[in-house]
Amino acid sequence: MKNGESFRDRVVKHFFNISGDFDEYKRQEANRIGTNAMLFCLPALFLGPLVALFWATTAPETALAGLIMFNVAFIALIICPYIMTASRRAHLTDHEVSAKDMAAARWHILWVAIGLTLYFGIFMYLEQAFIDTLFDKTPLMQGLTSSHNIQGAVVSGVFFGVFMGLIDLVRLKKQ
């Protein structure tokens, strides 16, 4: 691992979007946030399956779909926003740059945003074509040449690239 970082440290830095050195303060804050998030998850880990178990006696397919949707909604609406706001408050996501390197950092963010736009657009284009082939039984070439799929991929790619670029610009702080 680079700079003597363990694999765990690299995973935690990536998950919390921590840039720079992973010092003791950042390690303690990431551990605190992760512990709190796990404590938020405990009731959902026990109550969700219990409710689904009783629900499954009358409608097993609906109970499974409800449990999956509950877990996805719980993570997307409670856990992820908590982790994002707590990381921001603890200044784990700040990217500190010296004043003379600010212009170069902005250009780097622009190129990263363009790369993310292309990556996400291509991914969404291929994913939509494969989903159409798998579920709608349309031929793969028809899905790949569909103007609806192309237009959707371009719009989603541009939206994702612009959004991620703006997030990186907000994270940029002068030293």
C-alpha positions as a Markdown table, in Angstrom:
| # | Residue | x | y | z |
|---|---|---|---|---|
| 1 | Met | 0.0 | 0.0 | 0.0 |
| 2 | Lys | 1.2 | 3.5 | -0.7 |
| 3 | Asn | 2.6 | 5.6 | 2.2 |
| 4 | Gly | 2.3 | 2.7 | 4.6 |
| 5 | Glu | -1.5 | 2.8 | 4.6 |
| 6 | Ser | -3.3 | -0.5 | 5.3 |
| 7 | Phe | -6.0 | -1.7 | 3.0 |
| 8 | Arg | -8.6 | -0.8 | 5.7 |
| 9 | Asp | -7.4 | 2.8 | 5.7 |
| 10 | Arg | -7.7 | 3.0 | 2.0 |
| 11 | Val | -11.2 | 1.6 | 2.1 |
| 12 | Val | -12.3 | 4.0 | 4.8 |
| 13 | Lys | -10.7 | 7.0 | 3.0 |
| 14 | His | -12.5 | 6.0 | -0.2 |
| 15 | Phe | -15.9 | 5.4 | 1.6 |
| 16 | Phe | -15.8 | 8.8 | 3.5 |
| 17 | Asn | -14.2 | 10.6 | 0.5 |
| 18 | Ile | -11.2 | 11.7 | 2.6 |
| 19 | Ser | -8.4 | 13.4 | 0.7 |
| 20 | Gly | -4.9 | 14.0 | 2.0 |
| 21 | Asp | -3.3 | 12.2 | 4.9 |
| 22 | Phe | -5.3 | 9.9 | 7.1 |
| 23 | Asp | -4.2 | 11.3 | 10.4 |
| 24 | Glu | -5.4 | 10.3 | 13.9 |
| 25 | Tyr | -8.1 | 13.0 | 14.0 |
| 26 | Lys | -9.6 | 11.8 | 10.7 |
| 27 | Arg | -9.3 | 8.2 | 11.8 |
| 28 | Gln | -11.2 | 8.9 | 15.1 |
| 29 | Glu | -13.9 | 10.9 | 13.4 |
| 30 | Ala | -14.4 | 8.2 | 10.7 |
| 31 | Asn | -14.7 | 5.6 | 13.4 |
| 32 | Arg | -17.1 | 7.7 | 15.4 |
| 33 | Ile | -19.3 | 8.3 | 12.4 |
| 34 | Gly | -19.2 | 4.6 | 11.3 |
| 35 | Thr | -20.2 | 3.5 | 14.9 |
| 36 | Asn | -23.1 | 5.9 | 15.0 |
| 37 | Ala | -24.3 | 4.8 | 11.6 |
| 38 | Met | -24.1 | 1.1 | 12.7 |
| 39 | Leu | -26.1 | 2.0 | 15.8 |
| 40 | Phe | -28.8 | 3.6 | 13.6 |
| 41 | Cys | -28.9 | 0.4 | 11.6 |
| 42 | Leu | -29.4 | -2.0 | 14.5 |
| 43 | Pro | -33.2 | -1.4 | 15.0 |
| 44 | Ala | -33.8 | -1.7 | 11.2 |
| 45 | Leu | -31.7 | -4.9 | 11.1 |
| 46 | Phe | -34.0 | -6.5 | 13.8 |
| 47 | Leu | -37.4 | -4.9 | 13.1 |
| 48 | Gly | -37.5 | -5.0 | 9.3 |
| 49 | Pro | -37.1 | -8.8 | 9.0 |
| 50 | Leu | -39.5 | -9.4 | 11.9 |
| 51 | Val | -42.2 | -7.3 | 10.2 |
| 52 | Ala | -41.5 | -9.1 | 6.9 |
| 53 | Leu | -41.7 | -12.5 | 8.7 |
| 54 | Phe | -45.3 | -11.7 | 9.9 |
| 55 | Trp | -46.2 | -10.1 | 6.6 |
| 56 | Ala | -44.9 | -13.2 | 4.7 |
| 57 | Thr | -47.6 | -15.4 | 6.1 |
| 58 | Thr | -50.1 | -13.7 | 3.9 |
| 59 | Ala | -48.1 | -12.4 | 0.9 |
| 60 | Pro | -44.5 | -13.7 | 0.7 |
| 61 | Glu | -43.6 | -12.0 | -2.5 |
| 62 | Thr | -44.9 | -8.6 | -1.3 |
| 63 | Ala | -43.1 | -9.1 | 2.0 |
| 64 | Leu | -39.8 | -9.7 | 0.3 |
| 65 | Ala | -40.3 | -6.7 | -2.0 |
| 66 | Gly | -41.3 | -4.6 | 1.0 |
| 67 | Leu | -38.2 | -5.7 | 3.0 |
| 68 | Ile | -35.9 | -4.8 | 0.1 |
| 69 | Met | -37.5 | -1.5 | -0.5 |
| 70 | Phe | -37.4 | -0.7 | 3.3 |
| 71 | Asn | -33.7 | -1.5 | 3.4 |
| 72 | Val | -32.9 | 0.6 | 0.3 |
| 73 | Ala | -35.0 | 3.5 | 1.6 |
| 74 | Phe | -33.5 | 3.3 | 5.1 |
| 75 | Ile | -29.9 | 3.4 | 3.7 |
| 76 | Ala | -30.7 | 6.1 | 1.1 |
| 77 | Leu | -32.8 | 8.4 | 3.3 |
| 78 | Ile | -31.3 | 8.0 | 6.8 |
| 79 | Ile | -27.8 | 6.4 | 6.8 |
| 80 | Cys | -26.2 | 8.1 | 3.7 |
| 81 | Pro | -27.4 | 11.6 | 4.6 |
| 82 | Tyr | -26.2 | 11.2 | 8.2 |
| 83 | Ile | -22.7 | 10.0 | 7.0 |
| 84 | Met | -22.5 | 12.9 | 4.5 |
| 85 | Thr | -23.5 | 15.6 | 6.9 |
| 86 | Ala | -21.4 | 14.2 | 9.8 |
| 87 | Ser | -18.3 | 14.0 | 7.5 |
| 88 | Arg | -18.8 | 17.5 | 6.3 |
| 89 | Arg | -19.2 | 18.9 | 9.9 |
| 90 | Ala | -16.0 | 17.0 | 10.9 |
| 91 | His | -14.2 | 18.5 | 7.9 |
| 92 | Leu | -13.2 | 15.1 | 6.6 |
| 93 | Thr | -14.2 | 15.9 | 3.1 |
| 94 | Asp | -12.3 | 19.2 | 2.8 |
| 95 | His | -9.6 | 19.3 | 0.1 |
| 96 | Glu | -7.0 | 21.8 | 1.2 |
| 97 | Val | -5.0 | 23.5 | -1.6 |
| 98 | Ser | -2.5 | 26.3 | -1.4 |
| 99 | Ala | -3.6 | 29.6 | -2.9 |
| 100 | Lys | -1.0 | 29.3 | -5.8 |
| 101 | Asp | -2.3 | 25.9 | -6.8 |
| 102 | Met | -6.0 | 26.8 | -6.7 |
| 103 | Ala | -6.2 | 27.4 | -10.5 |
| 104 | Ala | -4.5 | 24.0 | -11.3 |
| 105 | Ala | -6.9 | 22.3 | -8.8 |
| 106 | Arg | -9.9 | 23.8 | -10.6 |
| 107 | Trp | -8.6 | 22.6 | -14.0 |
| 108 | His | -8.1 | 19.2 | -12.5 |
| 109 | Ile | -11.7 | 19.2 | -11.2 |
| 110 | Leu | -12.9 | 20.2 | -14.7 |
| 111 | Trp | -11.1 | 17.3 | -16.3 |
| 112 | Val | -12.3 | 14.8 | -13.6 |
| 113 | Ala | -15.9 | 16.1 | -14.2 |
| 114 | Ile | -15.6 | 15.6 | -17.9 |
| 115 | Gly | -14.2 | 12.0 | -17.3 |
| 116 | Leu | -17.0 | 11.2 | -14.9 |
| 117 | Thr | -19.6 | 12.6 | -17.5 |
| 118 | Leu | -18.2 | 10.2 | -20.1 |
| 119 | Tyr | -17.9 | 7.2 | -17.8 |
| 120 | Phe | -21.4 | 7.6 | -16.3 |
| 121 | Gly | -23.0 | 8.3 | -19.7 |
| 122 | Ile | -21.5 | 5.2 | -21.3 |
| 123 | Phe | -22.3 | 3.1 | -18.2 |
| 124 | Met | -26.0 | 4.2 | -18.3 |
| 125 | Tyr | -26.2 | 3.7 | -22.0 |
| 126 | Leu | -24.9 | 0.1 | -21.8 |
| 127 | Glu | -27.0 | -0.7 | -18.7 |
| 128 | Gln | -30.2 | 0.5 | -20.3 |
| 129 | Ala | -29.6 | -1.5 | -23.4 |
| 130 | Phe | -28.9 | -4.7 | -21.4 |
| 131 | Ile | -31.9 | -4.1 | -19.1 |
| 132 | Asp | -34.1 | -3.7 | -22.2 |
| 133 | Thr | -32.7 | -6.9 | -23.7 |
| 134 | Leu | -33.1 | -8.8 | -20.4 |
| 135 | Phe | -36.6 | -7.7 | -19.4 |
| 136 | Asp | -38.3 | -6.4 | -22.5 |
| 137 | Lys | -36.8 | -9.1 | -24.8 |
| 138 | Thr | -35.7 | -6.4 | -27.3 |
| 139 | Pro | -32.7 | -7.3 | -29.5 |
| 140 | Leu | -29.5 | -5.9 | -28.1 |
| 141 | Met | -28.7 | -3.9 | -31.3 |
| 142 | Gln | -32.1 | -2.3 | -31.1 |
| 143 | Gly | -31.4 | -1.2 | -27.5 |
| 144 | Leu | -27.9 | 0.1 | -28.5 |
| 145 | Thr | -29.3 | 2.1 | -31.3 |
| 146 | Ser | -32.4 | 3.4 | -29.6 |
| 147 | Ser | -32.4 | 7.2 | -29.6 |
| 148 | His | -34.3 | 7.1 | -26.2 |
| 149 | Asn | -31.4 | 5.2 | -24.6 |
| 150 | Ile | -28.8 | 7.5 | -26.2 |
| 151 | Gln | -30.6 | 10.7 | -25.1 |
| 152 | Gly | -31.1 | 9.4 | -21.6 |
| 153 | Ala | -27.5 | 8.4 | -21.2 |
| 154 | Val | -26.3 | 11.8 | -22.4 |
| 155 | Val | -28.6 | 13.7 | -20.1 |
| 156 | Ser | -27.7 | 11.5 | -17.1 |
| 157 | Gly | -24.0 | 11.6 | -17.8 |
| 158 | Val | -24.0 | 15.4 | -18.1 |
| 159 | Phe | -26.1 | 15.8 | -14.9 |
| 160 | Phe | -23.8 | 13.4 | -13.0 |
| 161 | Gly | -20.6 | 15.1 | -14.3 |
| 162 | Val | -21.8 | 18.6 | -13.5 |
| 163 | Phe | -23.1 | 17.5 | -10.0 |
| 164 | Met | -19.9 | 15.8 | -9.1 |
| 165 | Gly | -17.8 | 18.7 | -10.4 |
| 166 | Leu | -19.8 | 21.1 | -8.2 |
| 167 | Ile | -19.3 | 18.9 | -5.2 |
| 168 | Asp | -15.6 | 18.9 | -5.8 |
| 169 | Leu | -15.5 | 22.6 | -6.2 |
| 170 | Val | -17.4 | 23.1 | -2.9 |
| 171 | Arg | -14.9 | 20.8 | -1.2 |
| 172 | Leu | -11.9 | 22.9 | -2.3 |
| 173 | Lys | -10.5 | 25.0 | 0.5 |
| 174 | Lys | -7.6 | 27.4 | 0.5 |
| 175 | Gln | -4.8 | 26.7 | 3.0 |
